[in-house]
Amino acid sequence: MTANEQSLTGERADILDFLTKHRYFLRHTAEGLSDEQANTRSTVSALTVGGLIKHVTEVERNWADFAQVGGGKDTPEEIEYTPERIAQWENQFRLTEGETLAGVLAEYEKVAAATDDLVRTLDLDTTYELPAAPWQPPGVFWTVRRVFLHIAAETAQHAGHADIIRETIDGQKSMG
């Protein structure tokens, strides 16, 4: 029996359950939306439903990579906020030319499945030092467990954002 076929219990099962629930809420906010609606800025925020799914996918991918091998890459102390860097940052919160909601959702499913495999198999007590960054002092370590909890918290937070955006588009809510 492989690790993926095992019936998980305890904290691994809890982490997977929490991730599954909040991923569902995030995906649910996109159900029935056209690409145009998924890219609608329906509040004063620049956030869109499609963009949030795209962002959460990338965040989860990056943290899952960190959970496997640690940081390895330092963020420069000074980041130059050029117009190109700002545009790149903003583009992660919307669908750009050639991107579709279906494509973003499919990529999210692939990343989520890969992360779930890691939750099932990695040593949750392994620790890695967070990369040096202007917002992160050196010498801070996270366990793999904390990385997965961070992914879950990030997903839940952005599922709430997406729910508000969706409700302002057409009144649909994830709950209630």
C-alpha positions as CSV (number, residue, x, y, z in Angstrom):
1,M,0.0,0.0,0.0
2,T,1.5,3.4,-1.0
3,A,1.3,6.5,1.2
4,N,-1.3,7.9,-1.2
5,E,-3.5,4.8,-0.7
6,Q,-3.2,4.8,3.1
7,S,-6.1,6.0,5.2
8,L,-4.6,9.0,7.0
9,T,-5.5,9.9,10.6
10,G,-4.4,12.6,13.0
11,E,-2.8,15.8,11.9
12,R,-2.1,14.8,8.3
13,A,-5.8,14.0,7.9
14,D,-6.7,17.3,9.6
15,I,-4.4,19.3,7.3
16,L,-5.8,17.6,4.2
17,D,-9.4,18.1,5.4
18,F,-8.7,21.9,6.0
19,L,-7.1,22.3,2.6
20,T,-9.8,20.4,0.8
21,K,-12.6,22.5,2.5
22,H,-11.1,25.9,1.7
23,R,-10.0,24.9,-1.8
24,Y,-13.6,23.9,-2.4
25,F,-14.8,27.3,-1.2
26,L,-12.3,29.1,-3.4
27,R,-13.2,27.0,-6.5
28,H,-16.9,27.4,-5.7
29,T,-16.6,31.1,-6.1
30,A,-15.8,30.6,-9.7
31,E,-18.6,28.1,-10.6
32,G,-20.6,29.3,-13.5
33,L,-18.5,32.4,-14.2
34,S,-17.4,33.4,-17.7
35,D,-13.8,34.4,-18.2
36,E,-14.9,38.0,-18.3
37,Q,-16.8,37.7,-15.0
38,A,-13.8,35.8,-13.4
39,N,-11.7,38.8,-14.4
40,T,-14.1,41.4,-13.1
41,R,-13.0,43.9,-10.5
42,S,-16.3,44.2,-8.6
43,T,-15.0,46.1,-5.6
44,V,-12.5,48.9,-5.1
45,S,-9.8,46.3,-4.9
46,A,-7.8,45.1,-7.9
47,L,-8.6,41.5,-7.0
48,T,-10.6,39.2,-9.2
49,V,-11.9,35.7,-8.7
50,G,-9.8,34.3,-11.4
51,G,-6.8,36.2,-10.3
52,L,-7.1,35.0,-6.7
53,I,-7.2,31.4,-7.9
54,K,-4.1,32.1,-10.0
55,H,-2.4,33.8,-7.0
56,V,-3.2,31.0,-4.6
57,T,-2.0,28.4,-7.0
58,E,1.4,30.1,-7.3
59,V,1.7,30.7,-3.5
60,E,0.9,27.0,-2.9
61,R,3.4,25.9,-5.5
62,N,6.1,28.0,-4.0
63,W,5.5,27.0,-0.4
64,A,5.2,23.3,-1.4
65,D,8.6,23.6,-3.1
66,F,9.9,25.2,0.1
67,A,8.5,22.3,2.2
68,Q,10.5,19.8,0.0
69,V,13.9,21.5,-0.2
70,G,13.9,24.6,2.0
71,G,14.7,28.1,0.9
72,G,17.8,28.1,-1.1
73,K,17.1,31.5,-2.7
74,D,17.6,34.7,-0.9
75,T,15.4,37.7,-1.7
76,P,17.5,40.8,-2.3
77,E,17.5,43.3,0.5
78,E,16.4,46.0,-1.8
79,I,13.9,45.2,-4.5
80,E,13.6,47.8,-7.2
81,Y,9.9,48.4,-8.0
82,T,10.2,49.1,-11.7
83,P,7.0,49.5,-13.7
84,E,7.6,46.0,-15.1
85,R,7.9,44.5,-11.6
86,I,4.7,46.3,-10.5
87,A,2.9,45.0,-13.6
88,Q,4.1,41.5,-13.0
89,W,2.9,41.6,-9.4
90,E,-0.5,43.0,-10.4
91,N,-0.9,40.4,-13.2
92,Q,-0.9,37.6,-10.7
93,F,-4.3,38.9,-9.4
94,R,-6.1,38.9,-12.8
95,L,-6.4,36.7,-15.8
96,T,-4.0,38.0,-18.5
97,E,-4.3,37.7,-22.3
98,G,-4.6,34.0,-23.2
99,E,-5.5,32.8,-19.7
100,T,-8.8,31.3,-19.0
101,L,-10.7,30.5,-15.9
102,A,-10.7,26.8,-16.9
103,G,-7.0,26.8,-17.4
104,V,-6.3,28.5,-14.1
105,L,-8.6,26.0,-12.3
106,A,-6.9,23.1,-14.0
107,E,-3.5,24.3,-12.9
108,Y,-4.8,24.8,-9.3
109,E,-6.0,21.2,-9.3
110,K,-2.6,19.9,-10.3
111,V,-0.8,22.0,-7.7
112,A,-3.3,21.0,-5.0
113,A,-2.8,17.3,-5.8
114,A,0.9,17.6,-5.6
115,T,0.7,19.4,-2.3
116,D,-1.6,16.8,-0.9
117,D,0.9,14.1,-1.8
118,L,3.5,16.1,0.1
119,V,1.2,16.4,3.2
120,R,0.9,12.6,3.1
121,T,4.6,11.9,2.8
122,L,6.9,14.6,4.1
123,D,8.3,14.6,7.6
124,L,6.2,17.4,9.3
125,D,8.9,18.1,11.8
126,T,11.6,18.9,9.3
127,T,12.6,22.6,9.6
128,Y,14.0,25.0,7.1
129,E,15.2,28.6,7.6
130,L,13.0,31.1,5.8
131,P,14.8,33.0,3.1
132,A,16.3,36.3,4.0
133,A,14.0,39.1,2.9
134,P,13.4,42.7,3.8
135,W,10.2,41.7,5.6
136,Q,11.8,38.6,7.3
137,P,14.6,38.8,9.8
138,P,17.3,36.1,9.4
139,G,17.2,33.0,11.6
140,V,13.5,32.2,11.5
141,F,12.8,28.6,10.9
142,W,9.5,26.9,10.0
143,T,8.6,23.3,10.2
144,V,7.0,21.6,7.1
145,R,3.9,21.4,9.3
146,R,3.8,25.2,9.6
147,V,4.3,25.6,5.9
148,F,1.2,23.4,5.2
149,L,-0.7,25.4,7.8
150,H,0.4,28.6,6.1
151,I,-0.9,27.3,2.7
152,A,-4.2,26.5,4.3
153,A,-4.5,29.9,6.0
154,E,-3.6,31.6,2.7
155,T,-6.2,29.6,0.9
156,A,-8.9,30.4,3.5
157,Q,-8.1,34.1,3.5
158,H,-8.3,34.4,-0.3
159,A,-11.4,32.2,-0.5
160,G,-13.1,34.9,1.7
161,H,-11.8,37.6,-0.6
162,A,-13.2,35.7,-3.7
163,D,-16.5,35.2,-2.0
164,I,-17.0,38.9,-1.5
165,I,-16.0,39.6,-5.1
166,R,-18.4,36.9,-6.4
167,E,-21.2,38.2,-4.2
168,T,-20.8,41.7,-5.7
169,I,-20.8,40.2,-9.3
170,D,-24.1,38.3,-9.1
171,G,-25.1,37.7,-5.4
172,Q,-23.8,34.1,-5.2
173,K,-22.2,33.2,-1.8
174,S,-20.1,30.3,-0.8
175,M,-22.1,29.8,2.4
176,G,-25.4,31.1,3.7
